[in-house]
């Protein structure tokens, strides 16, 4: 009777074998570079899919936000637009669980991308046929549907990535590159959308947006064609009776069963909670006309060093997740401490350091999940992570609204310093548990 881990290893090996049938006429040494070349092409397609999707998403959001902002009678729709952008993240656990149990994954991956392109055609049609208010309402609702399809398609691809890259170190490099390219394309989409908004009509921008999602569909077709054999291997794992609630409970139970992964998931949530504190706490301490410039500078530093961290992920092979968690919480602690003593200039150095730590940490954690979690649960588990990542800043926002009226800024900083110390303790416990398990 095979163990679950052995069964998982067997599936990975089958996926590797399915990448390319071995010609008898060629030796192993001659065949290996060809197989590796084809694997790299598939990886490039997957990164291209994420990049094009990130660019298109940020482009549309910026265009719609700019349109709502410039129209005086539509400015009260800005919160509704923000909700439409964040709601799919809260639904990630359900979307991921559904993707885990989806059969004929190639078909539904194509359908999800085709539906997204069709949705943005529908938004253009609504703009032509209705008034501005109805257009914005429909665009926000359909944007939720489109982003949900996008997350569904991304979840369908997670098992493909797992079988395509069984090596942990290579997985970290790929996830780092994927994260960096995704962030760069997201920023590019925002900048280009803003640049074109003042130069092209909204109709023209919506047509460009449809073209961008056509590119996403084209990338999807490439993945479906190139990775068909891997998908067929994954299909074996989804055979059986489908019970959505049962699968959802199983995935959530997995978080509590695997204590190490559960603790790391909680630590990731805390890192995002603290990250969402950065700009509000600086704005509370700053005053006058310099506030806007200071916040822009901090955002720029964060983006640059998070991207740099993502790029460098594959070069730090021996650095553990625990070390990166400790690096983040340690540098964030120093950031808060420097703010407490009114050393804003010094705090910028710590912004760079904790952003770099987070840039290194996130791809490494993603690679750890993909390599560790079983194929049948990977989408749901990643969905739980995405949900927690979005839920943590939401909790922090409520906490700030509760605390700001009743405590001083210095007291507020002390509260978050204590939270950071608690996070350091949890990271040490997680690391010690992992070390003890490896020794045993």
C-alpha positions in Angstrom: 0.0 0.0 0.0 1.6 3.3 -1.1 1.8 6.3 1.2 0.2 9.6 0.2 3.7 11.1 -0.3 4.9 8.2 -2.5 1.7 8.5 -4.6 2.4 12.2 -5.0 6.0 11.5 -6.1 4.7 8.9 -8.6 2.3 11.4 -10.1 5.1 14.0 -10.5 7.2 11.4 -12.3 4.3 10.5 -14.6 3.9 14.1 -15.3 7.6 14.4 -16.2 7.4 11.4 -18.4 4.3 12.7 -20.1 6.1 15.9 -21.2 7.8 14.1 -24.0 7.9 10.4 -25.1 11.4 9.1 -25.3 12.7 8.3 -28.8 14.5 5.0 -28.8 17.1 6.2 -31.3 18.5 8.9 -29.0 20.6 8.5 -26.0 19.6 10.0 -22.6 22.3 12.6 -22.8 21.1 13.8 -26.2 17.5 13.7 -25.2 17.8 15.7 -21.9 18.6 19.1 -23.4 15.6 18.8 -25.8 13.2 17.9 -23.0 14.5 20.7 -20.8 14.1 23.1 -23.7 10.5 22.1 -24.1 9.9 22.4 -20.4 11.4 25.9 -20.4 9.1 26.9 -23.3 6.1 25.7 -21.3 7.3 27.7 -18.3 7.7 30.8 -20.5 4.1 30.4 -21.6 2.9 30.2 -18.0 4.8 33.3 -17.1 3.5 35.0 -20.2 -0.1 34.1 -19.3 0.4 35.7 -15.8 2.1 38.7 -17.3 -0.5 39.5 -19.9 -3.4 38.9 -17.4 -1.8 41.2 -14.8 -1.2 43.9 -17.5 -4.8 43.7 -18.8 -6.4 43.7 -15.3 -4.5 46.8 -14.1 -5.1 48.6 -17.4 -8.8 48.1 -17.2 -9.0 49.0 -13.5 -7.0 52.3 -14.0 -9.1 53.3 -17.0 -12.4 52.7 -15.1 -11.1 54.4 -12.0 -9.9 57.4 -14.0 -13.3 57.6 -15.7 -15.2 57.5 -12.4 -12.8 60.1 -10.8 -13.2 62.7 -13.6 -17.0 62.6 -13.5 -18.3 64.6 -10.6 -21.6 62.7 -10.4 -19.8 59.3 -10.3 -17.2 59.9 -7.6 -19.4 58.2 -5.0 -18.9 55.0 -7.0 -15.2 54.8 -6.2 -15.8 52.5 -3.1 -18.0 50.2 -5.2 -15.2 50.0 -7.7 -12.7 49.1 -5.0 -15.0 46.4 -3.7 -15.3 44.9 -7.2 -11.5 44.7 -7.4 -11.0 43.0 -3.9 -14.1 40.7 -3.7 -12.7 37.9 -6.0 -9.8 37.6 -3.5 -12.2 36.8 -0.7 -13.8 34.2 -3.0 -10.5 32.6 -3.8 -10.9 29.6 -1.4 -14.2 28.6 -3.1 -12.8 29.3 -6.6 -9.7 27.3 -5.9 -11.6 24.3 -4.5 -13.9 24.3 -7.6 -10.8 24.3 -9.8 -9.2 21.4 -7.9 -12.2 19.2 -8.7 -12.8 20.4 -12.3 -12.5 17.7 -14.9 -11.5 18.5 -18.5 -9.3 21.3 -17.2 -8.0 22.3 -20.6 -11.5 22.9 -21.8 -12.5 25.1 -18.8 -9.1 26.9 -18.9 -10.0 28.0 -22.4 -13.6 28.8 -21.4 -12.5 31.0 -18.5 -10.2 33.1 -20.8 -12.8 33.2 -23.6 -15.5 34.4 -21.0 -13.2 37.2 -19.9 -12.8 38.5 -23.4 -16.5 38.2 -23.9 -17.3 40.1 -20.7 -15.2 43.1 -21.8 -17.0 43.1 -25.2 -20.2 43.2 -23.2 -18.9 46.1 -21.1 -18.1 48.0 -24.4 -21.6 47.3 -25.7 -23.2 48.6 -22.4 -21.1 51.8 -22.7 -22.5 52.4 -26.1 -26.1 51.7 -25.2 -26.6 53.2 -21.7 -25.9 56.2 -19.5 -22.7 56.7 -17.4 -24.1 55.5 -14.1 -25.5 52.2 -15.5 -22.3 51.6 -17.4 -20.1 52.0 -14.2 -22.4 49.7 -12.2 -22.5 47.0 -14.9 -18.7 47.3 -15.4 -18.0 46.8 -11.7 -20.3 43.8 -11.5 -18.8 42.2 -14.6 -15.3 43.0 -13.4 -16.0 40.8 -10.4 -17.1 38.0 -12.7 -14.1 38.5 -15.0 -11.6 38.5 -12.1 -13.2 35.4 -10.6 -12.8 33.6 -14.0 -9.2 34.8 -14.0 -8.5 33.3 -10.5 -10.3 30.1 -11.6 -8.0 29.8 -14.7 -5.0 30.5 -12.5 -6.0 27.8 -10.1 -6.5 25.3 -12.9 -2.8 25.9 -13.9 -1.3 25.3 -10.4 -1.2 21.4 -10.8 0.4 21.9 -14.2 3.2 24.0 -12.6 3.6 21.4 -9.8 4.1 18.6 -12.3 6.2 20.6 -14.7 8.7 21.8 -12.0 9.2 19.0 -9.4 12.5 20.5 -8.2 12.1 22.8 -5.2 15.0 25.1 -6.0 13.9 25.6 -9.6 10.3 26.1 -8.4 11.5 29.0 -6.2 13.4 30.6 -9.2 10.4 30.3 -11.4 8.0 31.7 -8.8 10.4 34.6 -8.2 10.6 35.4 -11.9 6.8 35.0 -12.3 6.2 37.3 -9.3 8.6 40.0 -10.6 7.3 39.9 -14.2 3.7 40.0 -12.9 4.4 43.1 -10.7 6.3 44.9 -13.5 3.4 44.2 -15.9 0.8 45.3 -13.4 2.7 48.6 -12.9 3.1 49.0 -16.7 -0.6 48.4 -17.2 -1.4 51.2 -14.7 1.1 53.7 -16.2 0.1 53.0 -19.8 -3.6 53.1 -18.9 -3.1 56.5 -17.2 -1.1 57.8 -20.1 -3.6 56.8 -22.8 -6.7 57.9 -20.8 -5.9 61.6 -21.5 -5.2 60.9 -25.2 -7.8 58.3 -26.4 -11.6 58.2 -26.0 -13.1 55.7 -23.6 -14.4 53.6 -26.6 -10.9 53.3 -27.9 -9.5 52.3 -24.5 -12.2 49.6 -24.1 -11.3 48.3 -27.5 -7.6 48.2 -26.6 -8.7 46.3 -23.4 -10.5 43.7 -25.4 -7.3 43.3 -27.5 -5.3 42.7 -24.3 -7.7 40.0 -23.1 -7.5 38.5 -26.6 -3.8 38.2 -26.0 -4.6 36.4 -22.7 -6.8 34.0 -24.7 -4.0 33.4 -27.2 -1.6 32.6 -24.4 -4.2 30.2 -23.0 -4.4 28.4 -26.3 -0.7 28.0 -26.3 -0.8 26.5 -22.8 -3.6 24.1 -23.7 -1.8 22.9 -26.8 1.7 22.6 -25.2 0.7 21.1 -21.8 -2.1 18.7 -22.9 -0.2 15.6 -21.8 0.4 17.0 -18.3 -3.2 18.0 -18.0 -4.3 14.5 -18.9 -2.0 13.2 -16.1 -3.7 15.5 -13.6 -7.2 14.4 -14.7 -6.5 11.1 -13.0 -6.4 12.8 -9.7 -9.9 14.3 -10.1 -11.7 11.1 -11.0 -14.4 10.4 -8.4 -17.6 11.8 -7.0 -17.6 15.6 -6.7 -18.7 17.0 -3.4 -17.9 20.7 -3.2 -18.6 21.2 0.5 -16.7 18.0 1.3 -13.7 19.2 -0.7 -13.9 22.6 0.9 -13.9 21.1 4.4 -11.0 18.8 3.4 -8.9 21.7 2.2 -9.6 23.8 5.4 -8.9 20.8 7.5 -5.5 20.5 5.8 -4.5 23.9 7.1 -5.0 22.7 10.7 -3.6 19.3 10.1 -0.3 20.5 8.7 0.7 22.7 11.6 3.9 24.0 9.9 2.0 25.2 6.8 -0.8 26.6 8.9 1.6 28.6 11.0 3.4 29.9 7.9 0.1 30.8 6.4 -0.8 32.8 9.5 2.6 34.5 9.4 2.1 35.5 5.8 -1.3 37.1 6.8 0.5 39.1 9.5 3.2 40.3 7.1 0.4 41.7 4.8 -1.4 43.2 7.8 1.8 45.1 8.8 2.5 46.0 5.1 -1.0 47.6 5.0 0.0 49.7 8.1 3.0 51.4 6.5 1.3 54.2 4.6 -1.4 55.1 7.2 1.1 55.2 10.1 3.5 57.5 8.1 0.6 59.8 7.1 -0.4 60.1 10.8 3.1 61.2 11.7 3.6 63.5 8.7 2.1 67.0 8.2 1.9 69.7 5.7 2.5 69.6 1.9 5.3 67.0 2.2 2.8 64.1 3.1 2.0 63.2 -0.5 5.6 63.2 -1.6 6.7 61.1 1.4 3.9 58.5 0.7 4.8 58.3 -3.0 8.5 57.8 -2.1 7.7 55.0 0.3 5.4 53.3 -2.3 8.2 53.6 -4.9 10.8 52.1 -2.5 8.4 49.2 -1.6 7.7 48.3 -5.3 11.3 48.5 -6.4 12.7 46.4 -3.6 9.8 43.8 -3.7 10.5 43.3 -7.4 14.3 43.1 -6.6 13.6 40.5 -3.9 11.5 38.4 -6.3 14.2 38.4 -8.9 16.8 37.4 -6.3 14.7 34.5 -4.8 16.5 31.8 -6.7 20.0 33.0 -5.7 19.4 32.5 -2.0 19.0 28.7 -2.0 20.1 28.0 1.6 18.0 30.8 3.2 15.0 29.2 5.0 11.5 30.6 5.1 11.9 31.1 8.9 15.0 33.3 8.3 13.1 35.4 5.8 10.1 35.8 8.2 12.5 36.9 10.9 14.2 39.3 8.5 10.9 40.9 7.6 9.6 41.2 11.2 13.0 42.4 12.5 13.3 45.2 9.9 9.6 46.1 10.3 10.2 46.4 14.0 13.1 48.8 13.4 10.9 50.7 10.9 8.3 51.3 13.6 10.9 52.1 16.2 12.5 54.8 13.9 9.0 56.3 13.4 8.4 56.3 17.2 11.6 58.5 17.6 10.7 60.7 14.6 13.5 59.4 12.4 11.5 59.3 9.1 14.6 59.4 6.9 16.2 56.4 8.7 12.9 54.6 8.4 13.1 54.7 4.6 16.2 52.3 4.8 14.1 49.9 6.8 11.2 50.2 4.3 13.7 49.0 1.6 14.9 46.1 3.8 11.5 44.8 4.8 10.2 45.2 1.2 13.3 43.2 0.0 12.6 40.5 2.6 8.9 40.3 1.5 9.9 40.1 -2.1 12.2 37.1 -1.3 9.7 35.5 1.1 6.5 35.4 -1.1 7.8 33.4 -4.1 9.6 31.0 -1.7 6.4 30.4 0.3 4.4 30.0 -3.0 7.0 27.4 -4.2 6.8 25.6 -0.8 3.0 25.3 -1.0 3.0 24.1 -4.7 5.7 21.5 -3.9 4.2 20.3 -0.6 0.4 20.3 -1.0 -1.2 17.5 -3.0 -2.5 18.1 -6.5 -6.1 17.6 -5.5 -6.0 20.3 -2.8 -3.5 22.8 -4.3 -6.0 25.3 -5.7 -8.1 25.4 -2.6 -5.1 25.8 -0.3 -3.7 28.7 -2.5 -7.2 30.2 -2.3 -7.1 30.1 1.5 -3.8 32.0 1.3 -5.2 34.6 -1.1 -8.3 35.1 1.1 -6.1 35.6 4.2 -3.8 38.0 2.4 -6.8 40.2 1.6 -8.6 39.7 4.9 -5.6 40.8 7.0 -5.4 44.4 5.6 -9.2 44.6 6.0 -8.9 43.6 9.7 -6.1 46.2 10.0 -8.2 48.9 8.5 -11.0 48.2 11.1 -8.4 48.1 13.9 -7.0 51.5 12.9 -10.5 53.0 12.7 -11.1 51.7 16.2 -7.8 52.8 17.7 -7.0 56.1 16.1 -9.8 58.1 17.9 -8.9 56.7 21.3 -5.0 56.4 21.5 -2.1 58.6 20.5 0.1 57.7 17.5 3.0 56.7 19.7 0.7 54.3 21.6 -0.5 52.9 18.3 3.1 52.2 17.3 3.7 50.4 20.6 0.7 48.2 19.9 2.1 47.2 16.5 5.6 46.7 18.0 4.1 44.2 20.4 2.3 42.4 17.5 5.6 42.3 15.6 7.4 40.7 18.6 4.6 38.1 18.8 5.1 37.3 15.2 8.8 36.9 15.7 8.0 34.4 18.5 5.7 32.4 16.2 8.3 32.4 13.4 10.9 31.0 15.9 8.5 28.3 17.0 7.7 27.4 13.4 11.4 27.2 12.5 12.3 25.2 15.7 9.5 22.7 14.9 10.6 22.3 11.3 14.2 21.7 12.5 13.2 19.1 15.1 11.1 17.3 12.5 14.1 17.1 10.1 16.4 15.8 12.8 13.9 13.0 13.6 
